Amino acid sequence: MVTAAMICAALAAWLFYGPSEASVRLQRALPSPTAPTRISTLLSRASSTRTAVLDQRRAPARWRASAVELCEGMAAELTAGRTPEEAFSATAAVLSPPLARALRAPPHHDPTHHLEHLAATRPGAESLRLLAATWRLGAERGGTLATVLDGLAAALRDEETQRQEVAVHLAAPRATARLLAVLPLLGLAMATALGTNPLPYLLTTPPGLACLTTALALDATGLYWTHHLATKAATHP
C-alpha cells in the first residue's frame, strides 16, 4: 500500500509540475538546435559549389592572360641575361599560386613538353603550345628569343582583345535568347491570372501533353543552338 501510494504521489506531482501539452507541442514545432548548423552547412556547400563553378568558367581567360604574361616576363628576363629556363621559372613564380603550381614542370622534365601537355589538357591554355614552339626553335636555331616572345605576346594580346569584343557583341543575342525562352512561362502566368488556367489542359489531356512536350523540346533546342553558335563564335573569333 505504501509503495502504491508513493507511485501515485509521484505521478500526480509529475502531472502537476511537468510540462504542459502546449509546451510539448511548441517544442516539437520549433526547429531543433542543430537546424541552424545544418542550414549554415548547406549554405557553405552551396557557396563552395558556386565558387568552384565560377572558377571553372574563368579558368580559360586566366590561362590566356597567363600566356601573355609568360611571354612578356620571359622576354624581359632574357633581355636581362637569364637563360630561358631561368626566365620561365622566374616569370611563372610571380603568377597566381594555382597557375604557378600548374606551370611548374616535374623534376628532370623538359619545360616545353610540360607546356604542350598543359596546352592539350587545360581549356584556354592553347597559347602555351605557341610559347613552347617558339622556345624550342629559339634554343635550336639561336636568335633573339626575347624579340620573338615580345611579338608573340603582342599577337596573343590582340587576339584576346578581339575575343572580348566578340563576347560583348554576343551578350545581346544571348540575353534575347534567354528572354524568348521564358516568354512561354510568362504567357502561362498571364493566362492563369485572367482565369483561363491552361495547366490542367496541358498536363492532363493528350493534346495538351503533346503541345507541352513539343514546346519544351523546341525551347531547349533553341537555347542549345544559340549557346552553341555563341560559344563557337567566341572561341574562334
N, C-alpha and C positions, 0 to 999 in steps of 0.2 A: 504493500500500500504506500509506504513511504517513497519507494522508487518511482511508482506511478505518479505520485503527487509531484515529485521533483521534475519528472519529464513534462508533465502538464504545465508546471510553472515556467519551465524554460521555454516551452513552445509559446506560451502566452506572452512572455517577455519578448521573444523574437518577433511575434506578430505585432506587438505594440511599438517596439523600438526599431524594428527592421525597416528596410527601405520600402516605400510605398510602391504600388503598381505603376503609378505615373512616373516615378523616378526610374524604375527599371525600364519602362518603355522609352523614356528620354535617353537613357544611357545606350540602349540598343540603337536608337535612331542616330545618335551622334557618331561621327567618324571615329575610328579607333585612333589611339595616339600615334600609330605607325602610318596613318594615312598621309600626313604632311611629308613624311620621309619618302613614302612611295611616290608621291606627286613630284617632289624635288628630284628623285632619281629618274623618273620618266622625262621630266623637263631637261635634265642634264644629258640624258641619252639622245633626246631629240636635237638638242643644241650641238652635241658632238657629231651626230649624223649630218646635220645641215652644214657644219663647218667642213666635214670631210667632202661632202658633195661640192661645195663651193671651191675648195682647194683643188679638187679633181678638174673642175671646169676651168680654173685659172692656170692650171699647170702648163698647157701648151703655150700660152702667152709668156709665162715666166721662162720657159725653155728658149723661146725665140729671143727674148730680151737677153738671156744669159749668153747666147751665141754671139750677139753683138758685143757685149761687154768682154767676152773672152778674146775676140779678135782685136778690139781696141787695147785691152790691157796687155795682151801678148806683144802687140806691135810696140807699145811704149817700153815694155821690159826689154825687148830685143834691141831697141834703139839705145837703151842704157847699157848694153853689153852683155846681157844674160843669154844663156843657151835657151833653145826652145823648151826643153823640159823644165828648166828653172822658171822661165817666163810663164809657162802654163800652170805650174804649181802655185806660183805667187798670185796669179790672177784668179785662179779658182778658189783660193783660200779666202778672198775678200767677198765672195758671193754669199748669198743666204746659206745658212747651215745645211738645209736639205739638199740644195743644188751642189754645194761643196762636197758633201759626202758622196753624192751620186757621181760626181766627176772624178773623184779620187780613184785612180786606177789601182788594181791589185798589185802587190809586190811582184817585181820581175815580169811585168806585163807592159806591152807596148801601149803608150797612151793613145796613139792613133787608132789602134784596134779597139780600144775601150770606147773612144768617141764614136766609132762606127757602130759598135754594139748599142750604145745609147740612142743613136740616131734611128736604129731599126726597132727599138723596143719602147721608146718614150714618145708619146704624141707631142708634136711641137718641136722636137729636138732634131728634125731632119737637117737643119743647117749645120749641125756638128759634123755631118759627113763631108761637107764642103771644107770645113776647117781642117779635118783630118787629111783630106786630099791635098790641100794647099801646104800643110805642114810636111807631108811626105815628099811632095815634089820639091819643096824648098830644101829639104835635107838631102835629096838625091842629086839634084842638079845645081844646087847652090843658088846664089842670087840674093836679092834684098827681100827676105821674107817679111820684114816689117812693113814695107811698102805694099806688098800684095795683101797682107792682112788688113791694112787700113782700107784698101779698096774693097775687100770683101765685107768689112764692117759697114761701109757706106752703102753697098748694094743691099745688104740684109736690112739695114735701117729703112731704106726706100721701100723695100718690099713690105715691111711691117707697116709703114705709113699708108701704103696703098691698101693693105688688108683692113686697117682700121677705117679708112674711108668707105670701103665696100660695106663693112659692118654697119656704119652709120646709115648708109643708103638702104640697107636691108631691114633696118629697125621698123620702118613704117609698114612694109608689106607683112612682116611677121606680126605686128600688132593688129593689122587689119584681119589677118587670118584667124587670130585668136578671138577677135570680136565677132567675126562671122560664125565661129564655132559655137559661141554661147548664145547667139541670137535665137535659136530654136527654144532654148530654155526660157528666155525672156518671153517668147510668144506663148509658151505653155503657162507661164505665170500670169500674163495678161488675160489669157482665156479663162483661167481659174478665177481671177479677180472679177471678171464680168459675169461669172456664174455658169459658164458652159461646162467646165470641169471635163476636159478631154481625157484625163488619165484613165478612168475606167474603160473607155473605148480602146485606148492604146494598149492597155495591159491585160484585158480580159477577152477581147474578140480577135479572131484570126486575121481579119483585115487590118485591125489596129496594130497587132503584133508584127505583121508584115511591114507596115509603114514605119513602125518604130525601128525595127531591125535594119531596114534599108537606110533610114535616115542616119542611124548611128554609124553604119558602115561607110556611108558617103562622107560623113563628118570626119571620121577617123582617117579615111583615105586622103581627104583634103589637107588635114593637118600634117600628116606624114609627108605628103608630096611637097607641101610648102617648106617644111623643115628640111627635106632632102635637097631641094633646089637652093635654099638659102645657105645651107651648110656647104654645098658644093661650090657655090659662088664665093663664099668666104674663105674656103680652103685653097681654092685655085683662082685667085683674083686675076 
